[in-house]
Amino acid sequence: MQHAQSLAYNPGVSPSEGGLPGLDVLKKVIGSINLFGIIAVVGALAISAIVWAWGHHSGGHQAEANGKKGTVVAAGCALLLGAANGIVAFFSAMGTHVH
C-alpha cells in the first residue's frame, strides 16, 4: 500500500487568469460562438415547430415526429448553451475536490 501512495504525485498546476496573452480575445470569440449557437437554435426551434404543425395538420406522421424531435433537440441545445458556463464551473469545482 505504501508503494501505491509513492506513485501519486501532485504537479501543483491550477488554472490562473492572465497567464497567456490573448485570453480576453479568446473569451470574446467563445462568447460570440455561444451567441451564434443560440441564434441558430432559435431558427432550428422555429423550423421544427413549423414542421411539427405542418405534419400534424396534413396527416404526415413522419413529418410530425421529425418536428417533435427537432423541437426537443433544439430546446436541449438551448439549455446546454445557456448553462455552459455553469456546467463547466460546476465540474471544474468538483474536480478540485478529487485527491
DSSP file with accessible surface (Angstrom, degrees, kcal/mol):
  #  RESIDUE AA STRUCTURE BP1 BP2  ACC     N-H-->O    O-->H-N    N-H-->O    O-->H-N    TCO  KAPPA ALPHA  PHI   PSI    X-CA   Y-CA   Z-CA
    1    1 A M     >        0   0  184      0, 0.0     4,-1.5     0, 0.0     3,-0.1   0.000 360.0 360.0 360.0 -36.9    0.0    0.0    0.0
    2    2 A Q  H  >  +     0   0  143      1,-0.2     4,-1.5     2,-0.2     0, 0.0   0.866 360.0  57.3 -62.9 -35.2    2.9    2.4    0.7
    3    3 A H  H  > S+     0   0  136      1,-0.2     4,-0.8     2,-0.2    -1,-0.2   0.903 103.5  52.1 -64.5 -39.6    4.2    1.8   -2.8
    4    4 A A  H >> S+     0   0   59      1,-0.2     4,-0.7     2,-0.2     3,-0.5   0.880 107.7  52.5 -65.6 -35.0    0.9    2.9   -4.4
    5    5 A Q  H >< S+     0   0  119     -4,-1.5     3,-0.6     1,-0.2    -1,-0.2   0.850 103.3  56.7 -70.9 -30.8    1.0    6.2   -2.4
    6    6 A S  H 3< S+     0   0   81     -4,-1.5    -1,-0.2     1,-0.2    -2,-0.2   0.733 100.2  60.1 -73.9 -19.0    4.5    7.0   -3.5
    7    7 A L  H << S+     0   0  125     -4,-0.8     2,-0.4    -3,-0.5    -1,-0.2   0.741  85.2  91.0 -77.1 -24.5    3.4    6.8   -7.2
    8    8 A A    <<  +     0   0   81     -4,-0.7     2,-0.4    -3,-0.6    -3,-0.0  -0.587  57.2 179.4 -75.4 128.8    0.8    9.6   -6.7
    9    9 A Y        -     0   0  193     -2,-0.4     3,-0.0     0, 0.0    -3,-0.0  -0.996  23.6-146.5-134.5 129.1    2.4   13.0   -7.4
   10   10 A N        -     0   0  132     -2,-0.4    -2,-0.0     1,-0.1    89,-0.0  -0.859   6.8-164.2 -93.5 111.8    0.7   16.4   -7.3
   11   11 A P        -     0   0   85      0, 0.0    -1,-0.1     0, 0.0     0, 0.0   0.648  32.0-129.0 -73.0 -12.3    2.2   18.6  -10.0
   12   12 A G        +     0   0   58      1,-0.2     2,-0.5    -3,-0.0    -2,-0.1   0.787  54.2 149.3  74.4  26.2    0.8   21.7   -8.4
   13   13 A V        +     0   0  126      0, 0.0    -1,-0.2     0, 0.0     0, 0.0  -0.815  13.2 162.4 -97.0 130.1   -0.8   23.0  -11.6
   14   14 A S        -     0   0   88     -2,-0.5     2,-0.1     2,-0.0     0, 0.0  -0.981  44.9 -89.4-142.0 153.6   -4.0   25.1  -11.3
   15   15 A P        -     0   0  125      0, 0.0     2,-0.4     0, 0.0     0, 0.0  -0.370  44.5-177.0 -64.5 137.1   -5.8   27.5  -13.6
   16   16 A S    >   -     0   0   97     -2,-0.1     3,-0.8     0, 0.0     2,-0.2  -1.000  22.6-125.5-137.1 137.6   -4.7   31.1  -13.3
   17   17 A E  T 3  S+     0   0  148     -2,-0.4     0, 0.0     1,-0.2     0, 0.0  -0.563  90.2  26.1 -81.9 142.8   -6.0   34.0  -15.2
   18   18 A G  T 3  S+     0   0   62     -2,-0.2    -1,-0.2     2,-0.2     4,-0.0   0.590  79.0 122.7  87.0  11.9   -3.7   36.2  -17.2
   19   19 A G  S <  S+     0   0   57     -3,-0.8    -2,-0.1     1,-0.1    -1,-0.0   0.822  72.7  36.2 -76.2 -29.8   -1.1   33.6  -17.8
   20   20 A L  S >  S-     0   0  137      0, 0.0     3,-0.9     0, 0.0    -2,-0.2  -0.930  86.5-111.3-124.0 147.8   -1.2   33.8  -21.6
   21   21 A P  T 3  S+     0   0  127      0, 0.0    -2,-0.0     0, 0.0    -3,-0.0  -0.432  99.0  36.9 -71.3 148.9   -1.7   36.8  -23.9
   22   22 A G  T 3> S+     0   0   47     -2,-0.1     4,-2.4     3,-0.0     5,-0.2   0.554  70.5 128.5  90.3   8.3   -4.9   36.9  -25.8
   23   23 A L  H <> S+     0   0   54     -3,-0.9     4,-2.4     1,-0.2     5,-0.2   0.909  75.0  50.6 -64.2 -39.7   -7.1   35.5  -23.1
   24   24 A D  H  > S+     0   0  112      2,-0.2     4,-2.0     1,-0.2    -1,-0.2   0.901 110.5  49.6 -64.3 -39.0   -9.6   38.4  -23.4
   25   25 A V  H  > S+     0   0   94      2,-0.2     4,-2.5     1,-0.2    -2,-0.2   0.926 110.0  50.8 -65.1 -43.1   -9.8   37.8  -27.2
   26   26 A L  H  X S+     0   0   98     -4,-2.4     4,-2.7     1,-0.2     5,-0.2   0.913 108.9  51.5 -62.8 -39.9  -10.4   34.1  -26.7
   27   27 A K  H  X S+     0   0  103     -4,-2.4     4,-2.4     1,-0.2    -1,-0.2   0.907 111.0  48.1 -62.6 -40.7  -13.2   34.8  -24.2
   28   28 A K  H  X S+     0   0  156     -4,-2.0     4,-2.3     2,-0.2    -2,-0.2   0.903 111.8  49.5 -67.0 -39.8  -14.8   37.2  -26.7
   29   29 A V  H  X S+     0   0   71     -4,-2.5     4,-2.4     2,-0.2    -2,-0.2   0.944 112.9  46.2 -64.6 -46.6  -14.5   34.6  -29.5
   30   30 A I  H  X S+     0   0   96     -4,-2.7     4,-2.5     1,-0.2    -2,-0.2   0.908 112.2  51.6 -64.8 -39.7  -16.1   31.9  -27.4
   31   31 A G  H  X S+     0   0   40     -4,-2.4     4,-2.3    -5,-0.2    -1,-0.2   0.902 110.2  49.2 -62.3 -38.9  -18.8   34.2  -26.3
   32   32 A S  H  X S+     0   0   78     -4,-2.3     4,-2.7     2,-0.2    -2,-0.2   0.892 109.9  50.8 -68.2 -38.4  -19.6   35.1  -29.9
   33   33 A I  H  X S+     0   0  104     -4,-2.4     4,-2.5     2,-0.2    -2,-0.2   0.917 110.3  50.5 -63.7 -41.4  -19.7   31.4  -30.8
   34   34 A N  H  X S+     0   0   40     -4,-2.5     4,-2.2     2,-0.2    -2,-0.2   0.929 111.2  47.9 -62.0 -44.5  -22.1   30.8  -28.0
   35   35 A L  H  X S+     0   0  104     -4,-2.3     4,-2.5     2,-0.2    -2,-0.2   0.921 110.5  51.6 -62.5 -42.8  -24.3   33.7  -29.2
   36   36 A F  H  X S+     0   0  153     -4,-2.7     4,-2.5     1,-0.2    -1,-0.2   0.919 109.9  50.6 -59.4 -42.9  -24.2   32.3  -32.8
   37   37 A G  H  X S+     0   0   17     -4,-2.5     4,-2.3     2,-0.2    -1,-0.2   0.902 109.4  49.8 -61.7 -42.5  -25.2   28.9  -31.4
   38   38 A I  H  X S+     0   0   66     -4,-2.2     4,-2.0     2,-0.2    -2,-0.2   0.923 111.3  48.7 -64.7 -41.7  -28.2   30.4  -29.5
   39   39 A I  H  X S+     0   0  104     -4,-2.5     4,-1.9     1,-0.2    -2,-0.2   0.921 111.1  50.5 -64.5 -40.7  -29.4   32.3  -32.6
   40   40 A A  H  X S+     0   0   54     -4,-2.5     4,-2.6     1,-0.2    -1,-0.2   0.888 108.0  53.4 -64.0 -37.0  -29.1   29.2  -34.7
   41   41 A V  H  X S+     0   0   18     -4,-2.3     4,-2.9     2,-0.2    -1,-0.2   0.874 104.1  55.3 -66.7 -36.3  -31.1   27.2  -32.1
   42   42 A V  H  X S+     0   0   94     -4,-2.0     4,-2.3     2,-0.2    -1,-0.2   0.942 110.8  45.6 -60.9 -43.9  -33.9   29.8  -32.3
   43   43 A G  H  X S+     0   0   34     -4,-1.9     4,-2.6     2,-0.2    -2,-0.2   0.921 113.1  49.4 -64.2 -42.6  -34.1   29.3  -36.0
   44   44 A A  H  X S+     0   0   44     -4,-2.6     4,-2.7     1,-0.2    -2,-0.2   0.895 110.6  50.8 -64.6 -37.8  -34.0   25.5  -35.6
   45   45 A L  H  X S+     0   0   70     -4,-2.9     4,-2.4     2,-0.2    -1,-0.2   0.925 111.3  47.8 -66.1 -42.4  -36.7   25.7  -33.0
   46   46 A A  H  X S+     0   0   51     -4,-2.3     4,-2.2    -5,-0.2    -2,-0.2   0.934 114.0  46.2 -64.5 -44.6  -38.9   27.8  -35.3
   47   47 A I  H  X S+     0   0  109     -4,-2.6     4,-2.6     1,-0.2     5,-0.2   0.926 113.0  50.0 -64.6 -42.6  -38.4   25.5  -38.3
   48   48 A S  H  X S+     0   0   19     -4,-2.7     4,-2.6     1,-0.2    23,-0.2   0.898 110.0  50.5 -63.7 -39.5  -39.0   22.4  -36.1
   49   49 A A  H  X S+     0   0   47     -4,-2.4     4,-2.6     2,-0.2    -1,-0.2   0.899 110.6  49.4 -66.0 -38.2  -42.2   23.8  -34.8
   50   50 A I  H  X S+     0   0  116     -4,-2.2     4,-3.0     2,-0.2     5,-0.2   0.929 112.2  47.8 -65.1 -43.9  -43.4   24.7  -38.3
   51   51 A V  H  X S+     0   0   50     -4,-2.6     4,-2.9     2,-0.2     5,-0.2   0.913 111.8  50.9 -63.1 -41.1  -42.6   21.1  -39.5
   52   52 A W  H  X S+     0   0   95     -4,-2.6     4,-2.2    15,-0.2    -2,-0.2   0.950 113.9  43.3 -60.4 -49.2  -44.4   19.7  -36.4
   53   53 A A  H  X S+     0   0   45     -4,-2.6     4,-2.5     2,-0.2     5,-0.2   0.919 114.8  49.7 -65.3 -42.4  -47.5   21.8  -37.1
   54   54 A W  H  X S+     0   0  161     -4,-3.0     4,-2.0     1,-0.2     6,-0.4   0.925 112.1  47.9 -62.2 -44.9  -47.5   21.1  -40.8
   55   55 A G  H  X>S+     0   0    0     -4,-2.9     5,-1.2    -5,-0.2     4,-0.8   0.890 112.3  49.9 -63.4 -38.1  -47.1   17.4  -40.3
   56   56 A H  H  <5S+     0   0  107     -4,-2.2     3,-0.4    -5,-0.2    -2,-0.2   0.937 115.6  40.9 -66.2 -45.0  -49.9   17.4  -37.7
   57   57 A H  H  <5S+     0   0  155     -4,-2.5    -1,-0.2     1,-0.2    -2,-0.2   0.749 118.2  46.0 -79.5 -22.1  -52.4   19.3  -39.9
   58   58 A S  H  <5S-     0   0   65     -4,-2.0    -1,-0.2    -5,-0.2    -2,-0.2   0.490 110.6-115.2 -97.5  -3.7  -51.5   17.5  -43.2
   59   59 A G  T  <5 +     0   0   46     -4,-0.8     2,-1.3    -3,-0.4    -3,-0.2   0.602  66.1 145.1  81.4  11.1  -51.6   14.0  -41.7
   60   60 A G     >< -     0   0   25     -5,-1.2     4,-2.4    -6,-0.4    -1,-0.2  -0.689  24.6-178.2 -84.7  94.4  -47.9   13.4  -42.3
   61   61 A H  H  > S+     0   0  147     -2,-1.3     4,-2.5     1,-0.2    -1,-0.2   0.848  79.8  52.5 -66.2 -34.2  -47.0   11.4  -39.2
   62   62 A Q  H  > S+     0   0  134      2,-0.2     4,-2.5     1,-0.2    -1,-0.2   0.925 111.2  46.6 -67.6 -42.8  -43.3   11.2  -40.2
   63   63 A A  H  > S+     0   0   18      2,-0.2     4,-2.5     1,-0.2    -2,-0.2   0.906 112.4  51.3 -64.7 -39.5  -43.0   15.0  -40.6
   64   64 A E  H  X S+     0   0   30     -4,-2.4     4,-2.3    -9,-0.2    -2,-0.2   0.936 111.3  47.1 -63.1 -44.5  -44.9   15.4  -37.3
   65   65 A A  H  X S+     0   0   41     -4,-2.5     4,-2.5     1,-0.2    -2,-0.2   0.910 112.7  49.3 -64.8 -40.6  -42.5   13.1  -35.5
   66   66 A N  H  X S+     0   0   71     -4,-2.5     4,-2.6     2,-0.2    -1,-0.2   0.881 109.8  51.8 -66.4 -37.4  -39.4   14.8  -37.0
   67   67 A G  H  X S+     0   0    1     -4,-2.5     4,-2.2   -16,-0.2   -15,-0.2   0.907 110.2  48.8 -64.1 -40.7  -40.8   18.2  -36.0
   68   68 A K  H  X S+     0   0   90     -4,-2.3     4,-2.4     2,-0.2    -2,-0.2   0.933 112.5  48.0 -63.5 -45.7  -41.2   16.9  -32.4
   69   69 A K  H  X S+     0   0  125     -4,-2.5     4,-2.7     1,-0.2     5,-0.2   0.920 112.1  49.6 -61.0 -44.3  -37.7   15.5  -32.3
   70   70 A G  H  X S+     0   0   21     -4,-2.6     4,-2.6     1,-0.2    -1,-0.2   0.889 109.8  51.3 -62.6 -38.0  -36.3   18.7  -33.7
   71   71 A T  H  X S+     0   0   26     -4,-2.2     4,-2.4   -23,-0.2    -1,-0.2   0.929 112.3  45.6 -65.2 -43.9  -38.1   20.8  -31.2
   72   72 A V  H  X S+     0   0  106     -4,-2.4     4,-2.5     2,-0.2    -2,-0.2   0.920 114.1  48.6 -66.8 -41.8  -36.8   18.7  -28.3
   73   73 A V  H  X S+     0   0   93     -4,-2.7     4,-2.6     2,-0.2    -2,-0.2   0.927 112.0  48.9 -64.6 -42.9  -33.3   18.7  -29.7
   74   74 A A  H  X S+     0   0    6     -4,-2.6     4,-2.4    -5,-0.2    -2,-0.2   0.916 111.6  49.4 -63.7 -41.0  -33.4   22.5  -30.2
   75   75 A A  H  X S+     0   0   54     -4,-2.4     4,-2.3     2,-0.2    -1,-0.2   0.913 111.3  49.6 -65.0 -39.9  -34.7   23.0  -26.6
   76   76 A G  H  X S+     0   0   31     -4,-2.5     4,-2.5     2,-0.2    -2,-0.2   0.904 110.5  50.0 -64.4 -40.8  -32.0   20.8  -25.3
   77   77 A C  H  X S+     0   0   54     -4,-2.6     4,-2.9     2,-0.2     5,-0.2   0.907 109.6  51.2 -63.7 -41.2  -29.3   22.7  -27.2
   78   78 A A  H  X S+     0   0   46     -4,-2.4     4,-2.5     2,-0.2     5,-0.2   0.915 110.2  50.3 -62.5 -40.8  -30.6   26.0  -25.9
   79   79 A L  H  X S+     0   0  125     -4,-2.3     4,-1.9     1,-0.2    -2,-0.2   0.941 113.6  44.4 -61.8 -46.4  -30.5   24.6  -22.3
   80   80 A L  H  < S+     0   0  105     -4,-2.5     4,-0.5     2,-0.2    -2,-0.2   0.897 114.0  48.9 -68.2 -39.8  -26.9   23.4  -22.8
   81   81 A L  H >< S+     0   0   47     -4,-2.9     3,-0.7     1,-0.2     4,-0.3   0.912 114.1  46.1 -66.3 -40.9  -25.7   26.6  -24.5
   82   82 A G  H 3< S+     0   0   62     -4,-2.5     3,-0.3    -5,-0.2     4,-0.2   0.833 118.8  41.3 -69.9 -30.4  -27.3   28.8  -21.8
   83   83 A A  T 3X S+     0   0   36     -4,-1.9     4,-3.0    -5,-0.2     5,-0.3   0.335  82.1 107.5 -98.9   7.9  -25.9   26.6  -19.0
   84   84 A A  H <> S+     0   0   33     -3,-0.7     4,-2.5    -4,-0.5     5,-0.3   0.906  81.0  46.0 -56.2 -48.0  -22.5   26.1  -20.5
   85   85 A N  H  > S+     0   0  135     -4,-0.3     4,-2.6    -3,-0.3    -1,-0.2   0.929 115.6  46.7 -61.7 -43.6  -20.7   28.4  -18.0
   86   86 A G  H  > S+     0   0   47     -4,-0.2     4,-2.6     2,-0.2    -2,-0.2   0.895 111.9  50.3 -66.0 -39.9  -22.5   26.9  -15.1
   87   87 A I  H  X S+     0   0   64     -4,-3.0     4,-2.5     2,-0.2     5,-0.3   0.946 113.9  44.3 -64.3 -47.5  -21.8   23.3  -16.2
   88   88 A V  H  X S+     0   0  100     -4,-2.5     4,-2.5    -5,-0.3     5,-0.2   0.928 114.5  49.4 -64.7 -42.4  -18.1   23.9  -16.7
   89   89 A A  H  X S+     0   0   60     -4,-2.6     4,-2.4    -5,-0.3    -1,-0.2   0.915 111.1  50.7 -63.0 -40.3  -17.8   25.9  -13.4
   90   90 A F  H  X S+     0   0  114     -4,-2.6     4,-2.3     1,-0.2    -2,-0.2   0.959 115.0  40.4 -62.4 -51.2  -19.6   23.1  -11.5
   91   91 A F  H  X S+     0   0  129     -4,-2.5     4,-2.1     2,-0.2    -1,-0.2   0.835 113.3  54.8 -72.0 -29.8  -17.5   20.3  -12.8
   92   92 A S  H  X S+     0   0   68     -4,-2.5     4,-1.1    -5,-0.3    -1,-0.2   0.924 110.4  46.4 -65.0 -42.3  -14.3   22.3  -12.5
   93   93 A A  H  X S+     0   0   49     -4,-2.4     4,-0.5    -5,-0.2     3,-0.4   0.899 111.4  51.6 -66.0 -37.7  -15.1   22.9   -8.8
   94   94 A M  H >< S+     0   0   96     -4,-2.3     3,-1.2     1,-0.2     4,-0.3   0.882 104.8  58.1 -65.6 -34.6  -15.9   19.2   -8.4
   95   95 A G  H >< S+     0   0   44     -4,-2.1     3,-1.1     1,-0.3    -1,-0.2   0.789  95.7  62.5 -66.2 -27.3  -12.6   18.4   -9.9
   96   96 A T  H 3< S+     0   0   93     -4,-1.1    -1,-0.3    -3,-0.4    -2,-0.2   0.712  98.4  57.8 -71.8 -16.3  -10.7   20.4   -7.3
   97   97 A H  T << S+     0   0  132     -3,-1.2     2,-0.5    -4,-0.5    -1,-0.2   0.509  81.7 102.5 -89.8  -6.1  -12.1   18.0   -4.7
   98   98 A V    <         0   0  114     -3,-1.1    -3,-0.0    -4,-0.3    -4,-0.0  -0.668 360.0 360.0 -79.3 128.0  -10.6   14.9   -6.3
   99   99 A H              0   0  214     -2,-0.5    -2,-0.0   -89,-0.0    -3,-0.0  -0.950 360.0 360.0-124.7 360.0   -7.4   13.8   -4.5
